[in-house]
Amino acid sequence: MTKFVTIYGIRNCDTMKKARAWLDGRKIGYGFHDYKTQGIDRGRLESWAREVGWETLLNRAGTTFKKLPEAEREGMTEKKALALMLAQPSMIKRPVLEVEGKVTIGFKTEVYEKIFGRR
């Protein structure tokens, strides 16, 4: 049975390249959404935040977040984090993998193997 798969992220991100190579190597079909060029809609971002938590979704390790003034990084709330991620999608951790409505953040081989099985 074919699963409906979409991977969200930024085309040139190293982690994205690893995740896409893993999927390609196992001949798993997927749609790719580059949220740096295509953006991300509020409803989808809010849905992800409900499922995995906004803290998991916010990429605090990235340069875009680190370049924020100290005052903006402190006292982060869900509302503030979602606004930042909508304005600057580079602040969303990647990849975001949607498989039949379930969301996984980041790329780890063992997690993908659990989702798709070993191939």
Secondary structure, DSSP 8 states (H G I E B T S, - for coil): ----EEEEE-TT-HHHHHHHHHHHHTT---EEEETTTS---HHHHHHHHHHH-HHHHB-TTSHHHHTS-HHHHTT--HHHHHHHHHH-GGGB-S-EEEETTEEEES--HHHHHHHH---
